[in-house]
Amino acid sequence: MSAIVASEIWSELKRYVNTVDRAEAAETMVAILIDHDSDVEDIRAAFKGDSDIKRALTDYLDNDKNYEDDEEEEFEDENTEDDDWEN
């Protein structure tokens, strides 16, 4: 499904979603689009006027951070501490 079609569907259906539930619905919409290989820039362009989708996309991208680099740094720090203990 293209992001443009999804945007049209979302704009028609979101008025039927309770205001308190829209954030979760937007997160689901973003997840579905990403799972079906929609490009982030295409999603941004298609939903450019929708604050719920923008927020959900930002949250999705923040949660998609690669934490492997952080784990490597922690491992290196642990090795450094072990070296000091041996001296």
Secondary structure, DSSP 4 states (H G I P E B T S, - for coil): --HHHHHHHHHHHGGGS-GGGHHHHHHHHHHHHHHTT--HHHHHHHTTT-HHHHHHHHHHHHHT---HHHHHHHHHHHHHHHHHHH-
